[in-house]
């Protein structure tokens, strides 16, 4: 068994730690075989195989195309309770720059966000829960495809996930390199921002660069729009609220035609907010400002505003409960209950729009950040993540104490 640099307690952790090497081997196999959203055929097959070996009660496949759901019933069903646990399965379209034995075998694909570890942790919880069943109710383990921009959670929900498995609460966790192994972070509100896409089409009149007075210069208009958009947060959003607007790509003209002013320009960017009211404000002001700036130059600007992922917002009761469960494993000193939200986005948000629940950060340390070509999941935290999943089930649906003799 691997030596761990953190301390954790509890029966679930002690038992899961015994098969830590198995979880590590599984995680590294998944890392070596990354798959993009809705293409997780190999990953889903490994998940189904592992679940059946574990002896879970039911394995359902094809939910949300490549999603898998496992059902494990406790020693008692008297409570009628049902709790969901979710792990995402997909990789990223990026090149890995590591050189260890389990590096990606597929060019241009990599588990750069640790979903391989998330799957392994939930399978570790499945193995423990199926063997012990020390809870009163039903555990629903959700292996979700397409988190990285595909909205796989939404697709599973549209495919009847919560009608077929009416959980009363749902939980998920994500590894977090900025926190040390053996630590857990959570708060009782927003954990991740919404992710919106903006596409701005600017139309003017092209012409010769030597005669700009004969044109409506879309490069100038687009540049002014980029600068003007930065005023929205500073002059429209309250200082105690949060928002980000970033233009991340601009396309106009031909690099080989240095003296030709184009007639069209396209800008693409993202907007991040936590509060739906701020999100509405950002959409309205972006549309108003782009149109007004373009009009001032005699051009036109069309804005397409797409709401991709909503904000990931924990429900207070479930967040408090999840924090208590984490404390039972690693101690209060290692649980951050007021974790600063991230401006990143997460499609677990769709599940939290339908069910109470909480999203946790599992500290894993490491020099490489998420979505880096040098990233790798820290196998040291696999037993803790699996035990945290399992303990959420056991403590949310505890067995009744035996009657006094």
Beta strands, then each sheet from edge to edge (+ up, - down):
strand 1: 58-63
strand 2: 67-73
strand 3: 82-88
strand 4: 138-144
strand 5: 169-176
strand 6: 184-185
strand 7: 190-192
strand 8: 195-203
strand 9: 207-208
strand 10: 243-252
strand 11: 260-261
strand 12: 264-273
strand 13: 300-309
strand 14: 312-313
strand 15: 335-336
strand 16: 357-363
sheet 1: 1+ 2- 4+ 3+ 5+ 16+ 6- 15-
sheet 2: 7+ 14-
sheet 3: 10+ 12- 8+ 13-
sheet 4: 9+ 11-
end
